[in-house]
Amino acid sequence: MATFLLVHGGGDIGWFWHLVEERLRARGHETIAPDLPSGNDEATLDDYVSVLIEAAADRSDLVIVGHSYGAYTATAAATRLPTRLLVLLAGMIPAPGESPNDWWSNTGYSEAVKEQAALDDGRTGNDDPYISFYNGVPRPLAEEALRRAEHRSESPVVAETPWPLHAWPPIPTRYIVCKDDNFFPPAFLRRLAHDRLGITPDEIPGGHCAALSHPGELADLLVGYLD
Protein backbone atom coordinates (compact mmCIF):
# COMPACT_ATOMS: atom_id res chain seq x y z
CA MET A 1 0.00 0.00 0.00
CA ALA A 2 1.09 3.56 -0.69
CA THR A 3 0.83 6.92 1.00
CA PHE A 4 -0.75 9.61 -1.17
CA LEU A 5 0.45 13.14 -0.43
CA LEU A 6 -2.22 15.36 -1.95
CA VAL A 7 -1.35 18.97 -2.75
CA HIS A 8 -4.20 21.41 -3.29
CA GLY A 9 -4.21 24.21 -5.87
CA GLY A 10 -4.06 27.96 -5.57
CA GLY A 11 -6.24 29.66 -2.99
CA ASP A 12 -7.54 26.32 -1.76
CA ILE A 13 -7.16 23.98 1.23
CA GLY A 14 -6.59 20.29 1.83
CA TRP A 15 -10.34 19.73 2.16
CA PHE A 16 -10.43 19.82 -1.64
CA TRP A 17 -9.26 16.18 -1.58
CA HIS A 18 -11.63 14.78 1.07
CA LEU A 19 -13.79 12.71 -1.28
CA VAL A 20 -10.75 11.20 -3.00
CA GLU A 21 -9.20 10.49 0.41
CA GLU A 22 -12.27 8.53 1.48
CA ARG A 23 -11.97 6.28 -1.55
CA LEU A 24 -8.22 5.77 -1.27
CA ARG A 25 -8.43 4.95 2.43
CA ALA A 26 -11.24 2.49 1.75
CA ARG A 27 -8.69 0.56 -0.33
CA GLY A 28 -6.17 0.51 2.49
CA HIS A 29 -3.96 3.40 1.42
CA GLU A 30 -2.84 6.30 3.59
CA THR A 31 -3.53 9.87 2.59
CA ILE A 32 -2.13 13.23 3.68
CA ALA A 33 -3.71 16.48 2.47
CA PRO A 34 -2.22 19.42 4.38
CA ASP A 35 -3.19 23.07 4.06
CA LEU A 36 -0.43 25.10 2.43
CA PRO A 37 0.23 28.58 3.90
CA SER A 38 -2.01 30.35 1.40
CA GLY A 39 -3.20 33.66 2.77
CA ASN A 40 0.23 34.45 4.20
CA ASP A 41 1.63 37.14 1.91
CA GLU A 42 5.16 36.56 3.21
CA ALA A 43 5.22 32.78 2.72
CA THR A 44 7.95 31.47 0.44
CA LEU A 45 8.06 28.43 -1.81
CA ASP A 46 10.35 26.84 0.78
CA ASP A 47 7.61 27.42 3.36
CA TYR A 48 5.13 25.66 1.12
CA VAL A 49 7.49 22.73 0.55
CA SER A 50 8.32 22.51 4.25
CA VAL A 51 4.65 21.94 5.05
CA LEU A 52 4.67 18.86 2.80
CA ILE A 53 7.94 17.57 4.20
CA GLU A 54 6.69 17.89 7.77
CA ALA A 55 3.34 16.32 6.91
CA ALA A 56 5.03 13.33 5.28
CA ALA A 57 7.65 12.84 7.99
CA ASP A 58 8.73 9.20 8.40
CA ARG A 59 6.61 8.11 5.42
CA SER A 60 8.05 6.24 2.46
CA ASP A 61 6.71 5.02 -0.86
CA LEU A 62 4.99 8.35 -1.49
CA VAL A 63 2.72 9.18 -4.39
CA ILE A 64 2.65 12.98 -4.60
CA VAL A 65 -0.34 14.45 -6.42
CA GLY A 66 -0.37 18.16 -7.27
CA HIS A 67 -3.49 19.95 -8.47
CA SER A 68 -3.30 23.04 -10.69
CA TYR A 69 -1.05 25.69 -9.03
CA GLY A 70 -0.04 23.04 -6.50
CA ALA A 71 2.15 21.44 -9.17
CA TYR A 72 4.88 23.96 -8.38
CA THR A 73 5.02 22.88 -4.75
CA ALA A 74 4.50 19.19 -5.48
CA THR A 75 7.39 18.95 -7.93
CA ALA A 76 9.76 20.90 -5.69
CA ALA A 77 8.88 18.69 -2.72
CA ALA A 78 9.17 15.45 -4.69
CA THR A 79 12.95 15.82 -4.92
CA ARG A 80 13.23 16.07 -1.13
CA LEU A 81 10.95 13.19 -0.21
CA PRO A 82 11.01 9.40 -0.88
CA THR A 83 8.75 9.74 -3.90
CA ARG A 84 7.57 6.69 -5.79
CA LEU A 85 5.44 8.60 -8.30
CA LEU A 86 4.59 12.22 -9.13
CA VAL A 87 1.13 12.94 -10.53
CA LEU A 88 -0.11 16.29 -11.79
CA LEU A 89 -3.88 16.81 -11.97
CA ALA A 90 -4.55 19.66 -14.42
CA GLY A 91 -1.23 20.95 -13.12
CA MET A 92 0.81 23.99 -14.07
CA ILE A 93 3.89 22.24 -15.44
CA PRO A 94 6.82 24.52 -14.55
CA ALA A 95 9.96 25.03 -16.61
CA PRO A 96 13.36 25.63 -14.98
CA GLY A 97 13.62 29.19 -13.72
CA GLU A 98 9.98 29.98 -14.53
CA SER A 99 7.88 31.65 -11.85
CA PRO A 100 4.14 31.01 -11.52
CA ASN A 101 3.50 34.58 -12.67
CA ASP A 102 5.53 34.01 -15.85
CA TRP A 103 3.93 30.65 -16.56
CA TRP A 104 0.70 32.14 -17.88
CA SER A 105 2.29 34.17 -20.67
CA ASN A 106 5.07 31.67 -21.41
CA THR A 107 2.59 28.87 -22.08
CA GLY A 108 0.16 30.90 -24.18
CA TYR A 109 -2.65 30.38 -21.68
CA SER A 110 -4.69 33.48 -22.58
CA GLU A 111 -4.69 32.64 -26.27
CA ALA A 112 -5.75 29.07 -25.54
CA VAL A 113 -8.65 30.29 -23.40
CA LYS A 114 -9.85 32.66 -26.11
CA GLU A 115 -9.73 29.92 -28.72
CA GLN A 116 -11.69 27.48 -26.57
CA ALA A 117 -14.20 30.11 -25.41
CA ALA A 118 -15.04 30.80 -29.06
CA LEU A 119 -15.98 27.13 -29.41
CA ASP A 120 -18.00 26.66 -26.21
CA ASP A 121 -20.04 29.87 -26.02
CA GLY A 122 -17.79 31.48 -23.45
CA ARG A 123 -17.82 28.78 -20.80
CA THR A 124 -14.03 28.56 -20.76
CA GLY A 125 -12.58 31.47 -18.85
CA ASN A 126 -16.00 32.61 -17.67
CA ASP A 127 -15.99 35.07 -14.76
CA ASP A 128 -18.50 32.90 -12.88
CA PRO A 129 -16.47 30.33 -10.87
CA TYR A 130 -19.39 27.90 -10.95
CA ILE A 131 -19.02 27.82 -14.75
CA SER A 132 -15.27 28.04 -15.24
CA PHE A 133 -13.89 26.38 -12.12
CA TYR A 134 -16.54 24.27 -10.38
CA ASN A 135 -18.46 23.12 -13.43
CA GLY A 136 -19.83 19.65 -12.82
CA VAL A 137 -19.48 19.92 -9.04
CA PRO A 138 -22.83 19.66 -7.21
CA ARG A 139 -23.83 23.22 -6.29
CA PRO A 140 -23.93 22.71 -2.50
CA LEU A 141 -20.45 21.15 -2.62
CA ALA A 142 -19.11 23.95 -4.80
CA GLU A 143 -20.55 26.54 -2.42
CA GLU A 144 -18.90 24.80 0.51
CA ALA A 145 -15.58 24.73 -1.36
CA LEU A 146 -15.78 28.48 -1.98
CA ARG A 147 -16.71 29.15 1.63
CA ARG A 148 -13.80 27.11 2.98
CA ALA A 149 -11.30 28.69 0.61
CA GLU A 150 -12.42 32.27 1.26
CA HIS A 151 -9.51 34.68 1.83
CA ARG A 152 -6.97 32.03 0.76
CA SER A 153 -5.11 34.12 -1.80
CA GLU A 154 -1.66 32.96 -2.84
CA SER A 155 1.56 34.47 -1.55
CA PRO A 156 2.95 37.09 -3.96
CA VAL A 157 6.41 35.91 -2.94
CA VAL A 158 5.72 32.40 -4.26
CA ALA A 159 4.14 33.83 -7.41
CA GLU A 160 7.41 35.62 -8.24
CA THR A 161 9.73 32.75 -7.27
CA PRO A 162 11.45 30.93 -10.15
CA TRP A 163 10.96 27.18 -10.13
CA PRO A 164 14.16 26.06 -8.41
CA LEU A 165 14.95 22.84 -10.31
CA HIS A 166 17.33 22.79 -13.26
CA ALA A 167 15.43 20.00 -15.01
CA TRP A 168 12.42 17.79 -14.49
CA PRO A 169 13.21 15.45 -11.57
CA PRO A 170 14.09 11.82 -12.42
CA ILE A 171 10.87 10.57 -10.84
CA PRO A 172 8.18 8.65 -12.74
CA THR A 173 5.57 11.24 -13.67
CA ARG A 174 1.97 11.00 -14.85
CA TYR A 175 -0.29 13.79 -16.00
CA ILE A 176 -4.09 13.90 -15.82
CA VAL A 177 -6.31 16.12 -17.96
CA CYS A 178 -9.90 16.83 -16.93
CA LYS A 179 -11.96 16.43 -20.11
CA ASP A 180 -14.50 19.15 -19.23
CA ASP A 181 -12.05 21.67 -17.77
CA ASN A 182 -13.28 25.23 -18.37
CA PHE A 183 -10.30 26.77 -16.59
CA PHE A 184 -7.34 25.03 -18.25
CA PRO A 185 -8.55 24.00 -21.73
CA PRO A 186 -7.88 20.27 -22.27
CA ALA A 187 -6.21 20.84 -25.65
CA PHE A 188 -3.89 23.37 -24.05
CA LEU A 189 -2.91 20.91 -21.30
CA ARG A 190 -2.37 18.06 -23.74
CA ARG A 191 0.04 20.24 -25.69
CA LEU A 192 1.80 21.40 -22.54
CA ALA A 193 2.25 17.84 -21.26
CA HIS A 194 3.69 16.79 -24.61
CA ASP A 195 6.00 19.80 -24.97
CA ARG A 196 7.29 19.96 -21.41
CA LEU A 197 7.14 16.34 -20.23
CA GLY A 198 7.13 14.40 -23.48
CA ILE A 199 4.13 12.36 -22.35
CA THR A 200 0.57 11.76 -23.43
CA PRO A 201 -1.69 12.51 -20.46
CA ASP A 202 -4.42 10.33 -19.08
CA GLU A 203 -7.92 11.80 -19.02
CA ILE A 204 -10.89 11.66 -16.69
CA PRO A 205 -14.35 13.22 -16.89
CA GLY A 206 -15.07 16.39 -15.00
CA GLY A 207 -14.03 20.01 -14.84
CA HIS A 208 -11.04 21.62 -13.18
CA CYS A 209 -12.16 20.38 -9.78
CA ALA A 210 -12.65 16.73 -10.74
CA ALA A 211 -11.58 15.68 -7.23
CA LEU A 212 -14.97 17.03 -6.13
CA SER A 213 -17.08 16.09 -9.14
CA HIS A 214 -15.56 12.69 -10.03
CA PRO A 215 -13.62 11.46 -6.99
CA GLY A 216 -14.26 7.80 -7.79
CA GLU A 217 -12.79 7.97 -11.28
CA LEU A 218 -9.80 9.93 -9.99
CA ALA A 219 -9.15 7.49 -7.14
CA ASP A 220 -9.41 4.56 -9.55
CA LEU A 221 -6.82 6.12 -11.83
CA LEU A 222 -4.43 6.93 -8.97
CA VAL A 223 -4.63 3.39 -7.60
CA GLY A 224 -4.19 2.00 -11.09
CA TYR A 225 -0.85 3.79 -11.35
CA LEU A 226 0.49 1.62 -8.51
CA ASP A 227 0.42 -1.39 -10.81
Residue pairs with C-beta under 8 A, 6 or more apart in sequence:
1 28
1 29
1 30
2 29
2 30
2 61
2 62
2 63
2 84
2 226
3 29
3 30
3 31
3 32
3 56
3 59
3 60
3 61
3 62
3 63
4 21
4 24
4 29
4 30
4 31
4 32
4 62
4 63
4 64
4 65
4 222
5 32
5 33
5 52
5 55
5 56
5 59
5 62
5 63
5 64
5 65
5 74
5 77
5 81
6 14
6 17
6 20
6 21
6 31
6 32
6 33
6 65
6 67
7 36
7 52
7 64
7 65
7 66
7 67
7 70
7 71
7 73
7 74
7 77
8 14
8 16
8 17
8 33
8 35
8 36
8 67
8 70
9 16
9 67
9 68
9 69
9 70
10 38
10 68
10 69
10 70
10 154
11 38
11 69
11 149
11 152
11 153
11 154
12 38
12 67
12 70
12 145
12 149
12 152
13 35
13 38
13 148
13 149
13 152
14 33
14 34
14 35
15 33
15 145
15 148
16 33
16 67
16 145
16 149
16 209
16 211
16 212
17 31
17 33
17 211
18 33
19 211
19 212
19 215
20 31
20 211
20 215
20 218
20 219
20 222
21 31
21 33
22 215
23 215
23 216
23 219
24 31
24 219
24 222
24 223
25 31
27 219
27 223
29 223
30 59
32 55
32 56
32 59
34 51
34 52
34 55
35 51
36 48
36 51
36 70
36 73
37 43
37 47
37 48
37 51
37 155
38 152
38 153
38 154
38 155
39 151
39 152
39 153
40 47
40 155
41 153
41 155
41 156
41 157
42 155
42 157
43 155
43 157
43 158
44 155
44 157
44 158
44 161
45 72
45 73
45 76
45 157
45 158
45 161
45 164
47 155
48 73
48 76
48 155
48 158
49 73
49 76
49 77
49 80
52 64
52 73
52 74
52 77
52 81
53 77
53 80
53 81
56 62
56 81
59 81
59 82
60 82
61 82
61 84
62 81
62 82
62 83
62 84
63 83
63 84
63 85
63 86
63 87
63 222
63 225
63 226
64 74
64 77
64 78
64 81
64 83
64 85
64 86
64 87
65 74
65 87
65 88
65 89
65 222
66 72
66 73
66 74
66 75
66 86
66 87
66 88
66 89
66 91
67 88
67 89
67 90
67 91
67 211
68 89
68 90
68 91
68 92
68 183
68 184
68 208
69 92
69 100
69 154
70 91
71 88
71 91
71 92
71 93
71 94
72 92
72 94
72 100
72 158
72 163
74 86
74 88
74 91
75 86
75 88
75 94
75 163
75 165
75 168
75 169
76 163
76 164
76 165
78 86
78 169
78 171
79 165
79 169
79 171
83 171
84 172
85 171
85 172
85 173
85 174
85 225
85 226
86 169
86 171
86 172
86 173
86 174
87 173
87 174
87 175
87 176
87 222
87 225
88 173
88 174
88 175
88 176
89 176
89 178
89 210
89 211
89 218
90 176
90 177
90 178
90 181
90 183
90 184
90 189
90 208
90 210
91 175
92 100
92 103
93 175
93 192
93 193
93 196
93 197
94 100
94 103
94 163
94 165
95 103
95 106
95 163
95 196
96 162
96 163
96 165
96 166
96 167
97 162
97 163
98 106
98 162
98 163
99 159
99 160
99 161
99 162
99 163
100 154
100 158
100 159
100 160
100 161
101 159
101 160
103 109
104 110
107 188
107 192
108 188
109 184
109 188
112 185
112 187
112 188
113 124
113 125
113 185
113 188
114 125
115 185
116 124
116 125
116 185
116 187
116 188
117 123
117 124
117 125
117 126
120 182
123 131
123 132
123 135
123 182
124 132
124 182
124 183
124 185
125 132
125 182
125 183
126 132
126 182
129 142
129 146
130 139
130 142
131 182
132 182
132 183
132 208
133 182
133 183
133 207
133 208
133 209
134 142
134 145
134 146
134 207
134 208
134 209
134 212
134 213
135 180
135 182
135 207
135 208
136 180
136 205
136 206
136 207
136 209
136 210
136 213
136 214
137 145
137 207
137 209
137 212
137 213
138 213
141 212
142 209
142 212
145 209
145 212
168 196
168 197
173 197
173 199
174 199
174 201
174 202
174 225
175 189
175 193
175 197
175 199
175 201
175 202
176 201
176 202
176 203
176 204
176 218
176 221
177 186
177 189
177 190
177 193
177 201
177 202
177 203
177 204
178 184
178 186
178 203
178 204
178 205
178 206
178 207
178 208
178 210
179 186
179 203
179 204
179 205
179 206
180 186
180 205
180 206
180 207
181 189
181 206
181 207
181 208
182 207
182 208
183 207
183 208
184 208
186 203
189 201
190 200
190 201
193 199
193 200
193 201
194 200
202 221
204 210
204 214
204 217
204 218
204 221
205 214
205 217
206 213
206 214
206 217
206 218
207 213
210 217
210 218
211 218
